[in-house]
Amino acid sequence: MLNKLLQVITIGFAILFLPGAVGDLYAQESGNGQVVREFETVNGIQYIPASQLQQLLQVQTYHNRQVQKIILYLPDKRVKLSANCSFVMVNSQVYHLPHLVLPRGEDLLVPVESFVRVMSPHMQNALQYDDRLQALRVNYSPVNITDIEIDEKQNGTIIRLPTTQQFRENEFKAWLGDAGWFYLTVAGGYIDEQHLSGIDPTGIVRKIVPIQLEGAVQFSFQLRESVRDYEYYQNSDPSEIVLTLRKPNFNATAALREAQERWRLDTIVLDPGHGGKDPGTVGGGMYEKDIVLDVTKRVGNLINQRLPEVEVVYTRKDDRFVSLKRRTQIANEHDGKLFVSIHANANRNSGARGFETYLLRPGKTEDAVQVAERENSVIKYEESTDYYEKYDSETLILATMMQNNFMRESEDFASMVQEGLDNHISSRNRGVKQAGFYVLWGASMPNILVEIGFVTNPREARNLRSSSYRQKLAKGIFEGIADFKEKYDKQVTEQASL
């Protein structure tokens, strides 16, 4: 039974919960604004609603009401709570609470004392529980926008705001105001106002005024001169919000031609799946890692012979283990323009055969989901799986939204590879599909994953063992690459000539 409420006293940046009379809760004004919270007692144990923890800590949450799970997103922590469960997960670490997290409507009730003891070491003691006073103290600043960097370019000014998290497109907005002011607001943004106020403006920026609002931050930039136009976006690597202010007298044609050279498809990243201690699928007396390495090298050789202006980058060139995260890092570090991950398939049904190409999106069919689960399972070979804690269904959706700039190109590329393979081999064309592959996560370029055939199908396994058949596969994939490059380069040239 819920029977006790607590009075909230706010002092400076600390929020102190003390036992109070039954009734409404009260709060005093402070630097953090008015705060009203409840402690609730169930069977003699003090609880706090997870929604109030979220407001106290001023952090974003994910709430899955169907399974009664709430995730608190601290700048460098991911705290998962589930109803009727005595475990809390902090990133990949699991901690046991002596009392259950309880459901209350669509909210969760969290046992205060034991939760604080788990979280305090992770938050530099910003959460503290006073046994003598039976009080909770909170002194936490969830700074997620850490700095302001101004970079003057020939054609304008770039303002970078490093972030500790990714913001969604609808969470920030920029606009030009009157009297030479440029504004940016970020919902869910938190700053050290004193630190950012001390940053000296430079170049076109005359004055910087950062203001922390309740649940948002606003940046005001006073400009020394007018700008022609602007754009803004969230970058992922590095994590930052980027504002671009363009000069009114800049030669736009020159800029477009510079962009043409920058975006010309001159680097292709080939990723043979698995490797080293990770054999991949085993069937027909073969390891997937060996099959795909051979096919990948054949594709690379064809590119070198027929597209000599294109650089080929391999995520691995021999039998070694490369983590999924590292594969897309390699692609981004080499400024790749295409990312092709090559794999061989498997199925419990030995009659399953054919080739298929995947995009990074939540899987729509059971087969697609199973393929993704099998390929993603290789993280068991990695020393740490902390990085993959964020890979659940909701964050996959966010990741694909972030990659929408390349989705149309990835779809075109996948279709061209499928057509190329169809032109060179007689196996079944299983089409273009979509699923949540970790290896495609984070690739800042058009990207696909190709499954070249089933090692679990006896006939297809015999084909995959044949060097001539592997050469046909390589020719099909290369044909798709060449067709896409021709179309892509033509589009870039046409845009630069407008």
C-alpha positions, -999 to +999 in steps of 0.1 A: +000+000+000+012+035-008+011+054+024+038+081+029+047+112+010+079+132+014+085+169+014+111+181-011+135+208-001+157+222-028+190+238-018+213+252-046+220+224-070+211+197-045+176+182-040+170+169-005+141+145+002+130+144+038+101+126+054+071+149+056+034+149+063+009+130+042-005+152+015+009+173-013+046+178-018+062+212-018+094+226-033+114+258-029+128+278-058+165+271-067+189+274-096+172+243-110+137+257-108+108+243-088+110+206-080+081+185-067+087+148-060+072+119-041+086+091-021+063+062-016+065+034+009+055-002+000+059-028+027+082-005+046+105+001+016+109+036+002+103+039-036+106+067-061+088+066-095+112+062-125+095+091-142+106+113-113+141+100-114+142+110-150+131+145-142+155+148-113+184+137-135+172+157-165+179+128-189+162+112-218+144+079-214+130+051-235+098+035-222+085+002-235+051+000-220+043-034-234+071-052-215+072-025-187+108-016-193+124+019-188+159+029-199+175+061-185+201+075-208+228+093-189+256+109-210+278+078-207+255+053-191+225+033-201+204+022-171+178-004-177+149-011-152+122-037-156+090-043-137+089-072-112+126-076-115+153-072-089+181-065-114+193-033-128+216-031-159+242-003-162+256-006-197+266-043-198+269-047-160+241-064-141+235-055-104+211-072-080+187-051-059+174-066-026+139-055-036+119-057-068+112-028-091+074-025-090+049-016-117+026+013-111+004+020-140+027+029-169+054+039-145+079+019-124+086+022-087+123+020-079+137+011-044+155+042-035+183+032-011+195+001-030+193+019-064+213+048-051+240+024-038+243+008-072+243+041-091+264+063-069+298+049-080+288+054-116+278+090-111+307+104-090+285+103-059+260+127-075+233+104-060+236+099-022+213+083+004+216+094+040+207+065+063+204+087+093+179+111+077+165+086+053+171+112+026+181+112-010+205+139-022+209+146-059+237+168-072+239+159-109+245+179-140+238+159-172+261+180-195+257+166-230+269+196-251+305+201-240+321+229-261+318+254-289+344+254-317+344+280-345+362+272-378+365+299-405+365+286-441+368+303-474+331+301-481+319+307-446+320+296-409+315+262-393+303+261-357+308+227-340+291+218-307+307+185-295+280+162-278+281+132-256+250+118-272+231+118-305+202+142-308+173+135-332+166+159-360+134+172-344+152+180-311+172+209-325+163+240-346+183+269-360+173+302-375+185+337-384+170+364-363+170+402-365+200+425-359+226+399-370+217+372-345+218+334-353+200+310-329+201+273-321+179+255-296+184+219-285+157+201-267+172+178-241+205+197-243+224+205-211+255+226-208+280+240-183+268+276-188+297+292-170+323+273-192+306+280-225+301+317-216+338+320-212+346+309-248+360+337-269+342+344-302+362+345-334+359+353-371+323+361-381+310+354-346+311+386-325+293+373-293+282+340-279+253+337-254+245+302-242+215+299-219+203+268-201+165+265-201+143+239-184+147+208-206+166+226-234+195+249-242+196+279-265+227+293-282+226+329-295+254+339-318+258+376-328+274+378-362+298+405-375+284+403-411+254+389-429+253+353-442+237+340-474+222+308-459+229+281-433+224+245-425+226+223-394+228+186-387+239+161-361+272+143-370+279+109-355+317+105-359+327+126-341+295+132-322+287+169-327+261+193-339+274+212-369+262+246-380+273+260-414+270+297-421+277+306-458+291+339-470+268+359-494+295+366-520+310+331-522+313+315-556+287+288-554+298+271-587+333+266-573+318+251-541+297+227-562+327+216-582+347+211-550+318+190-537+319+170-569+355+161-564+348+153-527+319+130-534+332+113-565+331+075-559+369+070-556+371+046-526+353+013-521+355-007-489+352-045-492+344-064-460+348-102-460+327-114-431+340-133-401+376-144-399+402-157-374+385-172-343+351-166-359+346-192-387+311-181-397+288-207-411+303-242-415+290-265-442+300-287-471+334-291-455+340-253-457+342-223-435+323-192-445+353-170-435+374-187-462+348-186-490+340-149-486+376-138-483+383-155-516+353-139-533+361-105-518+397-105-531+384-115-565+360-085-565+389-062-554+411-075-583+383-068-608+380-032-594+418-027-597+418-040-633+387-022-646+384+008-624+420+019-618+409+053-605+392+036-575+410+027-543+401-006-527+402-009-490+398-042-472+386-046-436+407-078-436+430-094-463+438-126-444+424-149-418+421-126-388+393-115-365+380-080-369+352-067-346+320-055-362+324-020-349+360-018-363+349-027-398+328+004-403+354+025-385+379+014-411+354+024-438+349+058-423+386+064-416+394+058-453+366+081-464+349+052-482+321+060-507+307+024-508+307-003-482+301-039-493+300-067-467+302-102-482+288-134-465+276-169-471+242-180-459+228-210-440+194-225-433+180-255-414+162-263-446+189-278-468+168-270-499+172-233-493+194-217-520+201-185-538+217-151-533+202-120-516+213-085-506+204-067-474+200-031-462+202-018-426+166-017-415+144-036-391+137-070-406+103-075-421+104-113-426+113-142-403+140-153-427+156-118-427+155-116-389+171-151-386+199-141-410+206-109-390+206-128-357+231-153-371+255-127-385+252-105-354+259-134-331+296-131-339+300-105-311+305-134-288+340-136-301+348-100-292+366-090-260+339-065-250+303-063-261+295-030-243+293-012-276+264-034-287+242-028-257+224-001-276+215-024-305+178-031-296+148-025-319+142+011-310+178+022-315+180+003-348+151+024-360+170+056-349+202+043-367+184+038-399+168+073-396+203+087-392+214+069-424+184+080-445+208+103-465+223+071-479+192+049-479+181+056-515+216+051-528+219+018-507+186+006-522+198+014-558+232-002-551+216-034-536+193-038-567+223-034-591+243-060-572+214-084-573+210-078-611+247-083-616+247-116-597+216-127-616+235-121-649+264-143-640+250-172-619+220-195-623+210-198-586+178-183-573+175-145-570+161-140-535+159-102-540+167-072-518+158-075-482+162-055-450+175-065-415+194-051-386+230-060-392+255-047-367+282-046-393+263-019-413+258+002-382+277+035-384+289+033-421+286+069-433+282+059-469+259+037-491+262+002-476+249-033-482+255-069-471+255-096-497+247-133-490+263-151-519+247-186-514+239-213-489+267-236-476+239-257-461+226-266-496+247-295-510+245-284-546+253-247-537+281-259-514+297-277-544+294-245-564+309-224-537+339-248-535+346-241-572+370-213-581+353-207-614+319-202-596+335-178-571+348-158-600+313-156-614+301-143-581+328-117-580+319-106-616+283-102-605+291-081-575+317-061-595+291-054-622+267-040-596+295-018-583+305-005-617+268+002-627+263+021-594+295+041-598+285+051-633+251+063-622+264+079-590+293+099-607+268+111-634+245+124-608+273+143-590+285+158-623+250+169-632+244+186-599+278+204-600+270+217-635+236+233-625 
